Amino acid sequence: MKIYKDLGFSVTDISGKRVKVDDPRLDPIWEKAGELKIPVIIHTADPKSFWDPMDSMNERWLELATHPGRKRSNTDPAPWDTLIAEQHRMFKRHPKTTFIAAHFGWYANNLAKLSELLDEMPNVVVEFGAVIAELGRQPRMAKQFFTKYQDRILFGKDSWVPEEYTTYFRVLETEDEYFPYHKKYHAFWAMYGMGLPDDILKKVYYKNALRIIPNIDKSLFPD
């Protein structure tokens, strides 16, 4: 089951009020998902930089300048901290349901905090679509994180663009240094490879998914 960022952003109820991510009216859905062993992948909010001032301190300035529709504010639709807190309350309220926090829950820039959150919420796993650039600039910390949480990380990507996968593979598999991201407006910094071992790579690429997501044909994958 996939929940888009519309929940918390643009979904409103019959009275026109924003439906919060942890709205109790949705609790039966999450409970049933847990009962049926259906994992819920959920994308809440956007990078925190989208809420920050458009100045020299905003590392997403170029992306926001070229894609102004991505800029957010505390009233459009709510503060970033509010949206993320709603998501976390929902995770904790349904401990028997497996949630997949898309984009590392937007904490790829703060792996220490994400580590605390995963320790608090054992029913949560993460995927790293669209945040590989954040991981690639902190290879040592990222490798420690991937090693510790190797059973709770899923490979993810926002779109099917084959030529972009090279960046993901290079960050995860190699020990290359100082190479660029594939989108100039998204990440203008250099990246470095983590050099993850094969046993962790296999978990991240497919073994964790085979364990977490039901009804995948395991015969299509190596042992």
C-alpha positions as CSV (number, residue, x, y, z in Angstrom):
1,M,0.0,0.0,0.0
2,K,1.4,3.4,-1.0
3,I,0.3,6.7,0.6
4,Y,1.4,9.8,-1.2
5,K,2.3,13.1,0.3
6,D,-1.2,14.4,-0.5
7,L,-2.2,13.0,2.9
8,G,-1.1,15.9,5.2
9,F,-0.7,18.2,2.2
10,S,-3.8,18.6,0.1
11,V,-6.3,16.0,1.3
12,T,-9.2,17.8,3.1
13,D,-12.3,16.5,4.8
14,I,-15.9,17.4,4.1
15,S,-15.5,20.6,6.1
16,G,-12.5,21.7,4.1
17,K,-10.0,21.1,6.9
18,R,-6.6,19.5,6.2
19,V,-6.6,15.8,7.0
20,K,-3.6,15.2,9.3
21,V,-1.3,12.2,8.7
22,D,-2.3,10.8,12.0
23,D,-6.1,11.5,11.7
24,P,-7.8,8.9,13.9
25,R,-10.5,8.4,11.2
26,L,-7.8,6.5,9.2
27,D,-6.8,4.2,12.1
28,P,-8.9,1.3,10.8
29,I,-6.9,1.3,7.5
30,W,-3.5,1.0,9.3
31,E,-4.8,-1.6,11.7
32,K,-6.2,-3.7,8.8
33,A,-2.9,-3.4,7.0
34,G,-1.1,-4.7,10.0
35,E,-3.6,-7.5,10.4
36,L,-3.1,-8.6,6.8
37,K,0.7,-8.2,6.9
38,I,0.5,-5.5,4.2
39,P,3.4,-3.0,4.5
40,V,2.5,0.7,4.1
41,I,5.0,2.9,2.2
42,I,4.3,6.5,3.1
43,H,5.7,9.8,1.8
44,T,5.1,12.6,4.2
45,A,6.2,16.2,3.6
46,D,9.2,17.1,1.5
47,P,12.8,18.1,2.3
48,K,12.9,20.5,5.2
49,S,14.9,22.9,3.0
50,F,11.7,23.6,1.1
51,W,10.4,25.4,4.2
52,D,13.5,27.3,4.8
53,P,14.3,30.9,3.6
54,M,15.5,31.3,0.1
55,D,18.9,32.5,1.0
56,S,22.6,31.4,0.7
57,M,22.1,29.0,3.6
58,N,19.5,27.0,1.8
59,E,21.3,24.1,0.0
60,R,18.2,23.5,-2.1
61,W,18.2,27.1,-3.4
62,L,18.9,26.2,-7.0
63,E,16.2,23.6,-7.0
64,L,13.6,25.9,-5.6
65,A,14.7,28.7,-7.9
66,T,14.2,26.5,-11.0
67,H,11.2,24.7,-9.5
68,P,9.3,27.4,-7.5
69,G,6.2,25.3,-7.1
70,R,8.2,23.2,-4.6
71,K,8.6,26.0,-2.1
72,R,6.6,25.5,1.1
73,S,5.8,27.6,4.2
74,N,4.3,27.1,7.6
75,T,0.9,27.8,6.2
76,D,1.4,25.8,2.9
77,P,0.2,23.5,4.2
78,A,1.7,23.3,7.7
79,P,5.2,23.5,9.3
80,W,7.6,20.7,8.4
81,D,8.0,19.6,12.0
82,T,4.2,19.4,12.4
83,L,3.9,17.0,9.4
84,I,6.7,14.8,10.5
85,A,5.4,14.6,14.0
86,E,2.0,13.5,12.7
87,Q,3.7,10.7,10.8
88,H,5.6,9.6,13.8
89,R,2.6,9.6,16.1
90,M,0.8,7.4,13.5
91,F,3.8,5.0,13.4
92,K,3.8,4.6,17.1
93,R,0.0,4.2,17.4
94,H,0.1,1.1,15.2
95,P,3.1,-0.9,16.3
96,K,1.8,-4.1,14.6
97,T,1.8,-2.4,11.2
98,T,5.0,-2.3,9.1
99,F,5.6,1.2,7.7
100,I,8.1,2.1,5.0
101,A,9.2,5.7,5.5
102,A,9.9,7.0,2.0
103,H,13.1,9.1,1.4
104,F,14.6,8.0,4.8
105,G,11.8,10.0,6.4
106,W,13.6,13.1,5.2
107,Y,16.4,12.5,7.8
108,A,19.1,11.5,5.4
109,N,20.9,14.7,6.5
110,N,20.7,13.6,10.2
111,L,21.4,9.9,10.4
112,A,21.9,10.1,14.2
113,K,18.4,11.3,14.6
114,L,17.1,8.7,12.2
115,S,18.9,6.1,14.2
116,E,17.1,7.2,17.3
117,L,13.7,7.1,15.5
118,L,14.3,3.6,14.2
119,D,15.2,2.4,17.7
120,E,12.0,4.0,19.1
121,M,9.8,2.5,16.3
122,P,10.8,-1.1,15.5
123,N,7.9,-1.4,13.0
124,V,9.4,1.2,10.7
125,V,11.8,0.5,7.8
126,V,13.2,3.1,5.4
127,E,13.9,3.5,1.7
128,F,16.3,6.1,0.1
129,G,14.7,7.2,-3.2
130,A,15.8,10.8,-4.0
131,V,18.2,11.2,-1.0
132,I,21.2,9.2,-2.4
133,A,23.0,12.6,-2.7
134,E,22.7,13.3,1.0
135,L,24.1,9.8,1.8
136,G,26.9,10.1,-0.7
137,R,28.4,13.2,0.9
138,Q,28.8,11.4,4.3
139,P,30.1,8.0,3.3
140,R,31.5,7.0,6.6
141,M,28.5,7.8,8.7
142,A,26.2,6.4,6.0
143,K,28.2,3.1,5.9
144,Q,27.8,2.8,9.7
145,F,24.1,3.4,9.4
146,F,23.7,0.9,6.6
147,T,25.7,-1.6,8.6
148,K,23.6,-1.2,11.8
149,Y,20.2,-1.1,10.1
150,Q,21.0,-3.4,7.2
151,D,17.8,-5.4,7.8
152,R,15.6,-2.2,7.7
153,I,16.7,-0.5,4.5
154,L,15.1,-0.9,1.1
155,F,16.4,0.3,-2.2
156,G,14.1,3.0,-3.6
157,K,13.9,5.4,-6.5
158,D,11.3,7.9,-7.5
159,S,11.3,7.3,-11.2
160,W,12.4,4.8,-13.9
161,V,15.4,6.6,-15.4
162,P,18.0,3.9,-16.1
163,E,20.9,6.2,-16.5
164,E,20.4,7.6,-13.0
165,Y,20.9,4.2,-11.4
166,T,24.6,4.4,-12.0
167,T,24.9,7.1,-9.3
168,Y,23.0,4.9,-6.8
169,F,25.2,1.9,-7.5
170,R,28.4,4.0,-7.4
171,V,27.5,5.4,-4.0
172,L,26.5,2.1,-2.5
173,E,29.0,-0.3,-4.1
174,T,32.3,1.6,-4.8
175,E,34.8,3.5,-2.9
176,D,35.1,6.1,-5.6
177,E,35.7,9.7,-4.5
178,Y,34.5,13.1,-5.5
179,F,32.0,12.4,-8.2
180,P,28.9,14.4,-9.2
181,Y,25.2,13.7,-8.7
182,H,23.2,13.2,-11.9
183,K,20.9,16.3,-11.4
184,K,22.8,19.6,-11.3
185,Y,20.0,21.6,-9.7
186,H,19.4,19.0,-7.0
187,A,22.8,18.4,-5.5
188,F,25.8,20.6,-6.5
189,W,28.2,18.9,-4.0
190,A,30.5,16.0,-4.7
191,M,29.8,12.4,-3.5
192,Y,31.8,9.5,-2.3
193,G,31.2,5.7,-2.4
194,M,30.3,3.7,0.8
195,G,31.8,0.5,-0.5
196,L,29.2,-1.7,1.2
197,P,29.9,-5.4,1.3
198,D,27.9,-7.9,-0.8
199,D,25.9,-9.3,2.1
200,I,24.5,-5.9,3.0
201,L,24.0,-4.9,-0.7
202,K,21.9,-8.0,-1.3
203,K,19.7,-7.2,1.7
204,V,19.3,-3.6,0.5
205,Y,18.7,-4.5,-3.1
206,Y,16.2,-7.4,-2.7
207,K,16.4,-9.6,0.4
208,N,14.7,-7.1,2.7
209,A,12.0,-6.5,0.2
210,L,11.4,-10.3,-0.2
211,R,11.0,-10.5,3.6
212,I,8.9,-7.4,4.1
213,I,6.7,-7.3,0.9
214,P,4.3,-10.2,0.4
215,N,3.8,-12.2,-2.8
216,I,7.1,-11.3,-4.5
217,D,8.2,-14.3,-6.6
218,K,11.4,-15.3,-4.8
219,S,12.5,-17.6,-7.7
220,L,13.3,-14.4,-9.7
221,F,16.2,-13.6,-7.3
222,P,19.4,-15.3,-6.3
223,D,19.9,-16.7,-2.8
